[in-house]
Amino acid sequence: MTESPKINSAYRTLLKSAGNTLGPGDTRKIRRALEMAIEACTGKSILTGKPEIEHALSVASIVAGEMGLGTTAIITAL
């Protein structure tokens, strides 16, 4: 699956935000959730016109970084 540089950048930011909350194998789970989210969000946008996947990645970063929640919450946000 080909992703835009914007999605790749947002994904890296998400992983940095999650930092110490990730355990062994969690990155793989989050990556799989991202792949599923990309499939589900392709061609869709939110009311502002922003692609749905970018919004989901932003929410997941807030969940991880600002709220300090773990893998399950990150996957749910995606």
All heavy atoms as a GROMACS GRO file, in nm:
protein
  563
    1MET      N    1   0.084  -0.118   0.000
    1MET     CA    2   0.000   0.000   0.000
    1MET      C    3   0.089   0.124   0.000
    1MET      O    4   0.179   0.137   0.080
    1MET     CB    5  -0.089  -0.004   0.125
    1MET     CG    6  -0.188   0.105   0.132
    1MET     SD    7  -0.301   0.086   0.272
    1MET     CE    8  -0.352  -0.082   0.255
    2THR      N    9   0.065   0.215  -0.092
    2THR     CA   10   0.143   0.336  -0.101
    2THR      C   11   0.080   0.445  -0.015
    2THR      O   12  -0.040   0.468  -0.023
    2THR     CB   13   0.150   0.385  -0.247
    2THR    OG1   14   0.199   0.278  -0.327
    2THR    CG2   15   0.240   0.504  -0.260
    3GLU      N   16   0.161   0.509   0.065
    3GLU     CA   17   0.112   0.616   0.151
    3GLU      C   18   0.180   0.746   0.114
    3GLU      O   19   0.292   0.747   0.066
    3GLU     CB   20   0.141   0.582   0.297
    3GLU     CG   21   0.068   0.459   0.343
    3GLU     CD   22   0.146   0.382   0.446
    3GLU    OE1   23   0.236   0.437   0.509
    3GLU    OE2   24   0.118   0.263   0.461
    4SER      N   25   0.110   0.853   0.141
    4SER     CA   26   0.167   0.984   0.112
    4SER      C   27   0.274   1.018   0.216
    4SER      O   28   0.273   0.965   0.327
    4SER     CB   29   0.057   1.089   0.115
    4SER     OG   30   0.016   1.115   0.248
    5PRO      N   31   0.366   1.107   0.178
    5PRO     CA   32   0.466   1.151   0.275
    5PRO      C   33   0.402   1.212   0.400
    5PRO      O   34   0.454   1.198   0.510
    5PRO     CB   35   0.547   1.254   0.198
    5PRO     CG   36   0.527   1.220   0.054
    5PRO     CD   37   0.388   1.162   0.045
    6LYS      N   38   0.287   1.275   0.383
    6LYS     CA   39   0.217   1.337   0.496
    6LYS      C   40   0.171   1.230   0.595
    6LYS      O   41   0.182   1.247   0.716
    6LYS     CB   42   0.099   1.418   0.444
    6LYS     CG   43   0.049   1.523   0.536
    6LYS     CD   44  -0.051   1.612   0.465
    6LYS     CE   45  -0.068   1.739   0.542
    6LYS     NZ   46  -0.154   1.833   0.476
    7ILE      N   47   0.119   1.120   0.542
    7ILE     CA   48   0.075   1.010   0.629
    7ILE      C   49   0.194   0.947   0.699
    7ILE      O   50   0.190   0.920   0.819
    7ILE     CB   51  -0.006   0.905   0.550
    7ILE    CG1   52  -0.139   0.964   0.506
    7ILE    CG2   53  -0.028   0.779   0.633
    7ILE    CD1   54  -0.219   0.876   0.412
    8ASN      N   55   0.302   0.924   0.624
    8ASN     CA   56   0.422   0.865   0.685
    8ASN      C   57   0.477   0.954   0.796
    8ASN      O   58   0.518   0.905   0.901
    8ASN     CB   59   0.530   0.841   0.579
    8ASN     CG   60   0.499   0.721   0.493
    8ASN    OD1   61   0.440   0.624   0.538
    8ASN    ND2   62   0.537   0.727   0.367
    9SER      N   63   0.478   1.084   0.772
    9SER     CA   64   0.528   1.178   0.872
    9SER      C   65   0.439   1.177   0.997
    9SER      O   66   0.488   1.174   1.110
    9SER     CB   67   0.533   1.319   0.813
    9SER     OG   68   0.570   1.413   0.910
   10ALA      N   69   0.308   1.176   0.976
   10ALA     CA   70   0.214   1.173   1.089
   10ALA      C   71   0.228   1.042   1.167
   10ALA      O   72   0.218   1.041   1.290
   10ALA     CB   73   0.071   1.190   1.039
   11TYR      N   74   0.254   0.932   1.098
   11TYR     CA   75   0.274   0.803   1.164
   11TYR      C   76   0.400   0.806   1.250
   11TYR      O   77   0.398   0.761   1.365
   11TYR     CB   78   0.281   0.692   1.059
   11TYR     CG   79   0.313   0.556   1.116
   11TYR    CD1   80   0.223   0.491   1.200
   11TYR    CD2   81   0.432   0.492   1.085
   11TYR    CE1   82   0.252   0.366   1.253
   11TYR    CE2   83   0.461   0.367   1.137
   11TYR     CZ   84   0.371   0.304   1.220
   11TYR     OH   85   0.400   0.181   1.272
   12ARG      N   86   0.507   0.860   1.198
   12ARG     CA   87   0.631   0.870   1.277
   12ARG      C   88   0.610   0.959   1.399
   12ARG      O   89   0.657   0.928   1.509
   12ARG     CB   90   0.745   0.924   1.190
   12ARG     CG   91   0.800   0.820   1.092
   12ARG     CD   92   0.928   0.865   1.025
   12ARG     NE   93   0.915   0.993   0.953
   12ARG     CZ   94   0.872   1.004   0.828
   12ARG    NH1   95   0.840   0.898   0.758
   12ARG    NH2   96   0.865   1.123   0.772
   13THR      N   97   0.537   1.068   1.382
   13THR     CA   98   0.505   1.157   1.493
   13THR      C   99   0.424   1.083   1.599
   13THR      O  100   0.448   1.098   1.719
   13THR     CB  101   0.428   1.281   1.443
   13THR    OG1  102   0.510   1.351   1.350
   13THR    CG2  103   0.390   1.374   1.557
   14LEU      N  104   0.329   1.003   1.554
   14LEU     CA  105   0.248   0.923   1.646
   14LEU      C  106   0.336   0.830   1.728
   14LEU      O  107   0.322   0.823   1.850
   14LEU     CB  108   0.144   0.843   1.568
   14LEU     CG  109   0.070   0.732   1.644
   14LEU    CD1  110  -0.007   0.789   1.762
   14LEU    CD2  111  -0.022   0.657   1.550
   15LEU      N  112   0.426   0.759   1.663
   15LEU     CA  113   0.513   0.666   1.736
   15LEU      C  114   0.602   0.739   1.835
   15LEU      O  115   0.626   0.690   1.945
   15LEU     CB  116   0.597   0.583   1.638
   15LEU     CG  117   0.519   0.484   1.552
   15LEU    CD1  118   0.614   0.410   1.459
   15LEU    CD2  119   0.438   0.387   1.636
   16LYS      N  120   0.651   0.858   1.798
   16LYS     CA  121   0.732   0.937   1.891
   16LYS      C  122   0.648   0.982   2.010
   16LYS      O  123   0.695   0.982   2.124
   16LYS     CB  124   0.793   1.058   1.820
   16LYS     CG  125   0.906   1.022   1.727
   16LYS     CD  126   0.960   1.145   1.657
   16LYS     CE  127   1.058   1.108   1.549
   16LYS     NZ  128   1.099   1.224   1.469
   17SER      N  129   0.523   1.021   1.983
   17SER     CA  130   0.434   1.066   2.090
   17SER      C  131   0.406   0.952   2.188
   17SER      O  132   0.396   0.974   2.308
   17SER     CB  133   0.300   1.113   2.033
   17SER     OG  134   0.316   1.226   1.953
   18ALA      N  135   0.392   0.831   2.136
   18ALA     CA  136   0.363   0.715   2.221
   18ALA      C  137   0.482   0.680   2.308
   18ALA      O  138   0.465   0.637   2.422
   18ALA     CB  139   0.322   0.596   2.135
   19GLY      N  140   0.602   0.696   2.253
   19GLY     CA  141   0.725   0.676   2.327
   19GLY      C  142   0.728   0.557   2.420
   19GLY      O  143   0.724   0.443   2.377
   20ASN      N  144   0.734   0.584   2.549
   20ASN     CA  145   0.754   0.481   2.651
   20ASN      C  146   0.631   0.395   2.679
   20ASN      O  147   0.641   0.297   2.752
   20ASN     CB  148   0.800   0.545   2.782
   20ASN     CG  149   0.933   0.614   2.766
   20ASN    OD1  150   1.015   0.575   2.683
   20ASN    ND2  151   0.954   0.718   2.845
   21THR      N  152   0.515   0.432   2.624
   21THR     CA  153   0.395   0.353   2.652
   21THR      C  154   0.389   0.226   2.569
   21THR      O  155   0.309   0.138   2.597
   21THR     CB  156   0.266   0.434   2.628
   21THR    OG1  157   0.255   0.465   2.488
   21THR    CG2  158   0.263   0.562   2.711
   22LEU      N  159   0.474   0.216   2.465
   22LEU     CA  160   0.471   0.100   2.375
   22LEU      C  161   0.554  -0.015   2.430
   22LEU      O  162   0.667   0.004   2.471
   22LEU     CB  163   0.522   0.138   2.236
   22LEU     CG  164   0.445   0.246   2.162
   22LEU    CD1  165   0.508   0.271   2.026
   22LEU    CD2  166   0.299   0.211   2.148
   23GLY      N  167   0.493  -0.132   2.427
   23GLY     CA  168   0.564  -0.253   2.468
   23GLY      C  169   0.610  -0.330   2.346
   23GLY      O  170   0.588  -0.288   2.232
   24PRO      N  171   0.672  -0.445   2.369
   24PRO     CA  172   0.717  -0.528   2.258
   24PRO      C  173   0.600  -0.568   2.167
   24PRO      O  174   0.496  -0.611   2.215
   24PRO     CB  175   0.777  -0.651   2.326
   24PRO     CG  176   0.802  -0.610   2.466
   24PRO     CD  177   0.702  -0.504   2.498
   25GLY      N  178   0.616  -0.548   2.039
   25GLY     CA  179   0.512  -0.586   1.943
   25GLY      C  180   0.404  -0.482   1.921
   25GLY      O  181   0.322  -0.496   1.830
   26ASP      N  182   0.401  -0.377   2.002
   26ASP     CA  183   0.296  -0.276   1.989
   26ASP      C  184   0.307  -0.197   1.859
   26ASP      O  185   0.205  -0.162   1.799
   26ASP     CB  186   0.297  -0.181   2.108
   26ASP     CG  187   0.244  -0.246   2.234
   26ASP    OD1  188   0.184  -0.355   2.224
   26ASP    OD2  189   0.264  -0.188   2.343
   27THR      N  190   0.428  -0.169   1.816
   27THR     CA  191   0.447  -0.094   1.692
   27THR      C  192   0.385  -0.171   1.575
   27THR      O  193   0.320  -0.112   1.488
   27THR     CB  194   0.596  -0.066   1.665
   27THR    OG1  195   0.648   0.006   1.776
   27THR    CG2  196   0.616   0.015   1.540
   28ARG      N  197   0.401  -0.302   1.574
   28ARG     CA  198   0.345  -0.385   1.468
   28ARG      C  199   0.191  -0.378   1.470
   28ARG      O  200   0.126  -0.368   1.366
   28ARG     CB  201   0.392  -0.529   1.483
   28ARG     CG  202   0.351  -0.620   1.369
   28ARG     CD  203   0.402  -0.763   1.384
   28ARG     NE  204   0.334  -0.831   1.495
   28ARG     CZ  205   0.391  -0.864   1.611
   28ARG    NH1  206   0.518  -0.837   1.634
   28ARG    NH2  207   0.323  -0.925   1.705
   29LYS      N  208   0.133  -0.380   1.590
   29LYS     CA  209  -0.013  -0.371   1.603
   29LYS      C  210  -0.064  -0.236   1.554
   29LYS      O  211  -0.166  -0.229   1.486
   29LYS     CB  212  -0.055  -0.392   1.749
   29LYS     CG  213  -0.030  -0.530   1.801
   29LYS     CD  214  -0.064  -0.536   1.949
   29LYS     CE  215  -0.024  -0.668   2.010
   29LYS     NZ  216  -0.047  -0.668   2.156
   30ILE      N  217   0.007  -0.130   1.590
   30ILE     CA  218  -0.034   0.004   1.548
   30ILE      C  219  -0.021   0.018   1.397
   30ILE      O  220  -0.106   0.077   1.331
   30ILE     CB  221   0.049   0.111   1.623
   30ILE    CG1  222   0.012   0.109   1.772
   30ILE    CG2  223   0.026   0.249   1.563
   30ILE    CD1  224   0.102   0.191   1.860
   31ARG      N  225   0.085  -0.039   1.341
   31ARG     CA  226   0.104  -0.034   1.195
   31ARG      C  227  -0.011  -0.104   1.123
   31ARG      O  228  -0.062  -0.056   1.023
   31ARG     CB  229   0.239  -0.097   1.158
   31ARG     CG  230   0.267  -0.099   1.011
   31ARG     CD  231   0.278   0.043   0.961
   31ARG     NE  232   0.278   0.044   0.816
   31ARG     CZ  233   0.305   0.148   0.744
   31ARG    NH1  234   0.335   0.262   0.801
   31ARG    NH2  235   0.302   0.142   0.615
   32ARG      N  236  -0.053  -0.218   1.175
   32ARG     CA  237  -0.165  -0.292   1.115
   32ARG      C  238  -0.294  -0.211   1.126
   32ARG      O  239  -0.373  -0.205   1.032
   32ARG     CB  240  -0.182  -0.428   1.185
   32ARG     CG  241  -0.298  -0.508   1.134
   32ARG     CD  242  -0.278  -0.553   0.990
   32ARG     NE  243  -0.398  -0.623   0.947
   32ARG     CZ  244  -0.468  -0.593   0.837
   32ARG    NH1  245  -0.424  -0.501   0.755
   32ARG    NH2  246  -0.577  -0.658   0.808
   33ALA      N  247  -0.314  -0.145   1.239
   33ALA     CA  248  -0.432  -0.060   1.255
   33ALA      C  249  -0.428   0.056   1.156
   33ALA      O  250  -0.531   0.094   1.099
   33ALA     CB  251  -0.440  -0.007   1.398
   34LEU      N  252  -0.308   0.112   1.134
   34LEU     CA  253  -0.295   0.220   1.036
   34LEU      C  254  -0.330   0.171   0.897
   34LEU      O  255  -0.403   0.239   0.824
   34LEU     CB  256  -0.152   0.277   1.038
   34LEU     CG  257  -0.123   0.381   0.929
   34LEU    CD1  258  -0.209   0.506   0.949
   34LEU    CD2  259   0.025   0.418   0.928
   35GLU      N  260  -0.282   0.055   0.860
   35GLU     CA  261  -0.313   0.000   0.728
   35GLU      C  262  -0.464  -0.020   0.710
   35GLU      O  263  -0.519   0.012   0.605
   35GLU     CB  264  -0.239  -0.132   0.707
   35GLU     CG  265  -0.089  -0.113   0.692
   35GLU     CD  266  -0.010  -0.242   0.698
   35GLU    OE1  267  -0.071  -0.351   0.713
   35GLU    OE2  268   0.114  -0.234   0.688
   36MET      N  269  -0.530  -0.069   0.814
   36MET     CA  270  -0.675  -0.086   0.809
   36MET      C  271  -0.746   0.049   0.799
   36MET      O  272  -0.844   0.064   0.725
   36MET     CB  273  -0.724  -0.163   0.932
   36MET     CG  274  -0.680  -0.308   0.933
   36MET     SD  275  -0.723  -0.396   1.085
   36MET     CE  276  -0.900  -0.397   1.075
   37ALA      N  277  -0.696   0.147   0.873
   37ALA     CA  278  -0.756   0.281   0.870
   37ALA      C  279  -0.739   0.345   0.732
   37ALA      O  280  -0.832   0.411   0.683
   37ALA     CB  281  -0.693   0.369   0.978
   38ILE      N  282  -0.623   0.326   0.671
   38ILE     CA  283  -0.601   0.382   0.537
   38ILE      C  284  -0.702   0.321   0.440
   38ILE      O  285  -0.763   0.393   0.360
   38ILE     CB  286  -0.456   0.358   0.491
   38ILE    CG1  287  -0.360   0.445   0.572
   38ILE    CG2  288  -0.441   0.386   0.341
   38ILE    CD1  289  -0.213   0.412   0.552
   39GLU      N  290  -0.721   0.190   0.447
   39GLU     CA  291  -0.820   0.125   0.361
   39GLU      C  292  -0.960   0.181   0.384
   39GLU      O  293  -1.032   0.210   0.289
   39GLU     CB  294  -0.824  -0.025   0.389
   39GLU     CG  295  -0.722  -0.105   0.315
   39GLU     CD  296  -0.740  -0.254   0.338
   39GLU    OE1  297  -0.856  -0.303   0.331
   39GLU    OE2  298  -0.639  -0.321   0.365
   40ALA      N  299  -0.997   0.196   0.509
   40ALA     CA  300  -1.131   0.243   0.543
   40ALA      C  301  -1.153   0.390   0.508
   40ALA      O  302  -1.265   0.430   0.478
   40ALA     CB  303  -1.158   0.220   0.691
   41CYS      N  304  -1.048   0.470   0.512
   41CYS     CA  305  -1.061   0.615   0.495
   41CYS      C  306  -1.030   0.664   0.354
   41CYS      O  307  -1.047   0.782   0.325
   41CYS     CB  308  -0.968   0.687   0.593
   41CYS     SG  309  -1.012   0.665   0.765
   42THR      N  310  -0.985   0.576   0.267
   42THR     CA  311  -0.946   0.619   0.132
   42THR      C  312  -1.061   0.692   0.063
   42THR      O  313  -1.173   0.643   0.056
   42THR     CB  314  -0.902   0.498   0.047
   42THR    OG1  315  -0.788   0.439   0.108
   42THR    CG2  316  -0.866   0.539  -0.094
   43GLY      N  317  -1.031   0.813   0.018
   43GLY     CA  318  -1.129   0.894  -0.054
   43GLY      C  319  -1.228   0.968   0.033
   43GLY      O  320  -1.315   1.037  -0.018
   44LYS      N  321  -1.215   0.956   0.164
   44LYS     CA  322  -1.309   1.021   0.256
   44LYS      C  323  -1.243   1.140   0.322
   44LYS      O  324  -1.124   1.140   0.347
   44LYS     CB  325  -1.357   0.923   0.362
   44LYS     CG  326  -1.433   0.804   0.306
   44LYS     CD  327  -1.472   0.710   0.416
   44LYS     CE  328  -1.541   0.587   0.359
   44LYS     NZ  329  -1.570   0.490   0.465
   45SER      N  330  -1.325   1.241   0.351
   45SER     CA  331  -1.273   1.358   0.422
   45SER      C  332  -1.373   1.400   0.529
   45SER      O  333  -1.490   1.364   0.525
   45SER     CB  334  -1.247   1.474   0.325
   45SER     OG  335  -1.366   1.510   0.258
   46ILE      N  336  -1.323   1.479   0.626
   46ILE     CA  337  -1.410   1.531   0.731
   46ILE      C  338  -1.470   1.662   0.681
   46ILE      O  339  -1.439   1.708   0.569
   46ILE     CB  340  -1.334   1.548   0.864
   46ILE    CG1  341  -1.216   1.643   0.850
   46ILE    CG2  342  -1.285   1.412   0.914
   46ILE    CD1  343  -1.146   1.675   0.981
   47LEU      N  344  -1.554   1.725   0.758
   47LEU     CA  345  -1.625   1.846   0.714
   47LEU      C  346  -1.534   1.959   0.669
   47LEU      O  347  -1.570   2.038   0.583
   47LEU     CB  348  -1.718   1.896   0.825
   47LEU     CG  349  -1.839   1.806   0.855
   47LEU    CD1  350  -1.917   1.860   0.974
   47LEU    CD2  351  -1.928   1.792   0.734
   48THR      N  352  -1.415   1.966   0.727
   48THR     CA  353  -1.322   2.073   0.690
   48THR      C  354  -1.253   2.048   0.557
   48THR      O  355  -1.183   2.134   0.505
   48THR     CB  356  -1.212   2.089   0.798
   48THR    OG1  357  -1.138   1.965   0.805
   48THR    CG2  358  -1.271   2.122   0.933
   49GLY      N  359  -1.269   1.926   0.503
   49GLY     CA  360  -1.204   1.889   0.379
   49GLY      C  361  -1.074   1.813   0.400
   49GLY      O  362  -1.014   1.763   0.307
   50LYS      N  363  -1.031   1.805   0.526
   50LYS     CA  364  -0.909   1.732   0.560
   50LYS      C  365  -0.935   1.582   0.541
   50LYS      O  366  -1.040   1.532   0.580
   50LYS     CB  367  -0.873   1.761   0.706
   50LYS     CG  368  -0.748   1.696   0.758
   50LYS     CD  369  -0.724   1.737   0.904
   50LYS     CE  370  -0.597   1.678   0.959
   50LYS     NZ  371  -0.572   1.720   1.097
   51PRO      N  372  -0.840   1.510   0.482
   51PRO     CA  373  -0.859   1.365   0.467
   51PRO      C  374  -0.883   1.297   0.602
   51PRO      O  375  -0.818   1.330   0.702
   51PRO     CB  376  -0.727   1.317   0.405
   51PRO     CG  377  -0.673   1.438   0.336
   51PRO     CD  378  -0.714   1.555   0.422
   52GLU      N  379  -0.975   1.204   0.604
   52GLU     CA  380  -1.012   1.134   0.727
   52GLU      C  381  -0.893   1.067   0.795
   52GLU      O  382  -0.882   1.068   0.917
   52GLU     CB  383  -1.119   1.029   0.695
   52GLU     CG  384  -1.233   1.028   0.790
   52GLU     CD  385  -1.342   0.931   0.749
   52GLU    OE1  386  -1.315   0.810   0.742
   52GLU    OE2  387  -1.454   0.978   0.727
   53ILE      N  388  -0.803   1.010   0.717
   53ILE     CA  389  -0.688   0.940   0.775
   53ILE      C  390  -0.596   1.037   0.848
   53ILE      O  391  -0.541   1.004   0.954
   53ILE     CB  392  -0.611   0.855   0.670
   53ILE    CG1  393  -0.507   0.766   0.737
   53ILE    CG2  394  -0.549   0.944   0.564
   53ILE    CD1  395  -0.561   0.664   0.833
   54GLU      N  396  -0.580   1.157   0.796
   54GLU     CA  397  -0.496   1.256   0.864
   54GLU      C  398  -0.559   1.296   0.996
   54GLU      O  399  -0.490   1.314   1.096
   54GLU     CB  400  -0.474   1.378   0.775
   54GLU     CG  401  -0.385   1.350   0.656
   54GLU     CD  402  -0.368   1.471   0.566
   54GLU    OE1  403  -0.389   1.585   0.612
   54GLU    OE2  404  -0.334   1.450   0.448
   55HIS      N  405  -0.690   1.309   0.997
   55HIS     CA  406  -0.761   1.342   1.121
   55HIS      C  407  -0.743   1.230   1.223
   55HIS      O  408  -0.714   1.256   1.341
   55HIS     CB  409  -0.909   1.366   1.092
   55HIS     CG  410  -0.991   1.391   1.214
   55HIS    ND1  411  -0.982   1.509   1.286
   55HIS    CD2  412  -1.081   1.314   1.280
   55HIS    CE1  413  -1.064   1.502   1.390
   55HIS    NE2  414  -1.125   1.384   1.388
   56ALA      N  415  -0.759   1.106   1.178
   56ALA     CA  416  -0.743   0.991   1.268
   56ALA      C  417  -0.602   0.986   1.328
   56ALA      O  418  -0.586   0.960   1.447
   56ALA     CB  419  -0.774   0.861   1.193
   57LEU      N  420  -0.502   1.013   1.246
   57LEU     CA  421  -0.364   1.014   1.296
   57LEU      C  422  -0.343   1.127   1.396
   57LEU      O  423  -0.273   1.109   1.496
   57LEU     CB  424  -0.266   1.025   1.180
   57LEU     CG  425  -0.238   0.894   1.107
   57LEU    CD1  426  -0.181   0.920   0.968
   57LEU    CD2  427  -0.144   0.808   1.188
   58SER      N  428  -0.405   1.241   1.373
   58SER     CA  429  -0.395   1.353   1.467
   58SER      C  430  -0.458   1.317   1.602
   58SER      O  431  -0.400   1.344   1.707
   58SER     CB  432  -0.465   1.478   1.411
   58SER     OG  433  -0.401   1.524   1.296
   59VAL      N  434  -0.574   1.255   1.598
   59VAL     CA  435  -0.642   1.213   1.721
   59VAL      C  436  -0.557   1.110   1.794
   59VAL      O  437  -0.538   1.118   1.916
   59VAL     CB  438  -0.783   1.158   1.690
   59VAL    CG1  439  -0.845   1.094   1.814
   59VAL    CG2  440  -0.873   1.268   1.636
   60ALA      N  441  -0.502   1.014   1.720
   60ALA     CA  442  -0.419   0.911   1.782
   60ALA      C  443  -0.295   0.972   1.848
   60ALA      O  444  -0.254   0.929   1.956
   60ALA     CB  445  -0.378   0.807   1.679
   61SER      N  446  -0.238   1.074   1.786
   61SER     CA  447  -0.121   1.142   1.846
   61SER      C  448  -0.158   1.214   1.975
   61SER      O  449  -0.081   1.214   2.070
   61SER     CB  450  -0.060   1.241   1.746
   61SER     OG  451   0.005   1.171   1.644
   62ILE      N  452  -0.277   1.273   1.978
   62ILE     CA  453  -0.324   1.340   2.100
   62ILE      C  454  -0.346   1.237   2.210
   62ILE      O  455  -0.305   1.256   2.325
   62ILE     CB  456  -0.453   1.421   2.073
   62ILE    CG1  457  -0.421   1.541   1.984
   62ILE    CG2  458  -0.520   1.465   2.204
   62ILE    CD1  459  -0.543   1.611   1.927
   63VAL      N  460  -0.409   1.126   2.174
   63VAL     CA  461  -0.435   1.018   2.270
   63VAL      C  462  -0.303   0.968   2.330
   63VAL      O  463  -0.291   0.946   2.450
   63VAL     CB  464  -0.512   0.903   2.200
   63VAL    CG1  465  -0.506   0.775   2.279
   63VAL    CG2  466  -0.657   0.944   2.175
   64ALA      N  467  -0.203   0.952   2.244
   64ALA     CA  468  -0.074   0.898   2.289
   64ALA      C  469   0.009   1.002   2.363
   64ALA      O  470   0.058   0.977   2.474
   64ALA     CB  471   0.005   0.846   2.170
   65GLY      N  472   0.025   1.119   2.302
   65GLY     CA  473   0.116   1.219   2.357
   65GLY      C  474   0.061   1.302   2.471
   65GLY      O  475   0.122   1.312   2.577
   66GLU      N  476  -0.055   1.361   2.450
   66GLU     CA  477  -0.111   1.452   2.549
   66GLU      C  478  -0.184   1.379   2.662
   66GLU      O  479  -0.182   1.422   2.776
   66GLU     CB  480  -0.204   1.552   2.482
   66GLU     CG  481  -0.130   1.647   2.389
   66GLU     CD  482  -0.222   1.746   2.321
   66GLU    OE1  483  -0.328   1.779   2.377
   66GLU    OE2  484  -0.185   1.790   2.211
   67MET      N  485  -0.248   1.268   2.626
   67MET     CA  486  -0.325   1.195   2.726
   67MET      C  487  -0.245   1.081   2.788
   67MET      O  488  -0.281   1.030   2.894
   67MET     CB  489  -0.455   1.141   2.664
   67MET     CG  490  -0.546   1.254   2.615
   67MET     SD  491  -0.692   1.191   2.530
   67MET     CE  492  -0.790   1.139   2.669
   68GLY      N  493  -0.138   1.040   2.721
   68GLY     CA  494  -0.052   0.935   2.774
   68GLY      C  495  -0.113   0.796   2.774
   68GLY      O  496  -0.071   0.709   2.849
   69LEU      N  497  -0.214   0.776   2.687
   69LEU     CA  498  -0.278   0.645   2.682
   69LEU      C  499  -0.196   0.549   2.597
   69LEU      O  500  -0.110   0.589   2.521
   69LEU     CB  501  -0.420   0.659   2.628
   69LEU     CG  502  -0.512   0.748   2.712
   69LEU    CD1  503  -0.648   0.761   2.646
   69LEU    CD2  504  -0.526   0.694   2.853
   70GLY      N  505  -0.225   0.421   2.609
   70GLY     CA  506  -0.143   0.318   2.547
   70GLY      C  507  -0.194   0.267   2.413
   70GLY      O  508  -0.276   0.330   2.347
   71THR      N  509  -0.144   0.151   2.379
   71THR     CA  510  -0.165   0.091   2.248
   71THR      C  511  -0.312   0.073   2.212
   71THR      O  512  -0.353   0.104   2.100
   71THR     CB  513  -0.092  -0.044   2.240
   71THR    OG1  514   0.046  -0.021   2.269
   71THR    CG2  515  -0.103  -0.107   2.103
   72THR      N  516  -0.392   0.022   2.302
   72THR     CA  517  -0.533  -0.003   2.273
   72THR      C  518  -0.604   0.126   2.236
   72THR      O  519  -0.681   0.131   2.140
   72THR     CB  520  -0.604  -0.072   2.391
   72THR    OG1  521  -0.535  -0.195   2.420
   72THR    CG2  522  -0.749  -0.100   2.361
   73ALA      N  523  -0.578   0.233   2.309
   73ALA     CA  524  -0.641   0.362   2.280
   73ALA      C  525  -0.592   0.418   2.147
   73ALA      O  526  -0.670   0.478   2.071
   73ALA     CB  527  -0.612   0.461   2.393
   74ILE      N  528  -0.464   0.401   2.117
   74ILE     CA  529  -0.408   0.448   1.991
   74ILE      C  530  -0.475   0.374   1.874
   74ILE      O  531  -0.518   0.436   1.776
   74ILE     CB  532  -0.255   0.428   1.987
   74ILE    CG1  533  -0.189   0.518   2.090
   74ILE    CG2  534  -0.200   0.456   1.847
   74ILE    CD1  535  -0.042   0.486   2.116
   75ILE      N  536  -0.486   0.243   1.886
   75ILE     CA  537  -0.548   0.164   1.780
   75ILE      C  538  -0.694   0.204   1.763
   75ILE      O  539  -0.742   0.218   1.651
   75ILE     CB  540  -0.534   0.013   1.812
   75ILE    CG1  541  -0.387  -0.028   1.795
   75ILE    CG2  542  -0.626  -0.071   1.724
   75ILE    CD1  543  -0.356  -0.167   1.846
   76THR      N  544  -0.762   0.226   1.873
   76THR     CA  545  -0.902   0.268   1.867
   76THR      C  546  -0.918   0.403   1.798
   76THR      O  547  -1.008   0.424   1.719
   76THR     CB  548  -0.963   0.273   2.009
   76THR    OG1  549  -0.949   0.144   2.068
   76THR    CG2  550  -1.108   0.312   2.006
   77ALA      N  551  -0.827   0.496   1.826
   77ALA     CA  552  -0.831   0.628   1.763
   77ALA      C  553  -0.810   0.617   1.612
   77ALA      O  554  -0.872   0.691   1.535
   77ALA     CB  555  -0.727   0.719   1.824
   78LEU      N  556  -0.725   0.527   1.572
   78LEU     CA  557  -0.703   0.507   1.428
   78LEU      C  558  -0.826   0.446   1.363
   78LEU      O  559  -0.860   0.478   1.252
   78LEU     CB  560  -0.581   0.419   1.402
   78LEU     CG  561  -0.446   0.483   1.432
   78LEU    CD1  562  -0.335   0.379   1.421
   78LEU    CD2  563  -0.420   0.598   1.336
   0.00000   0.00000   0.00000
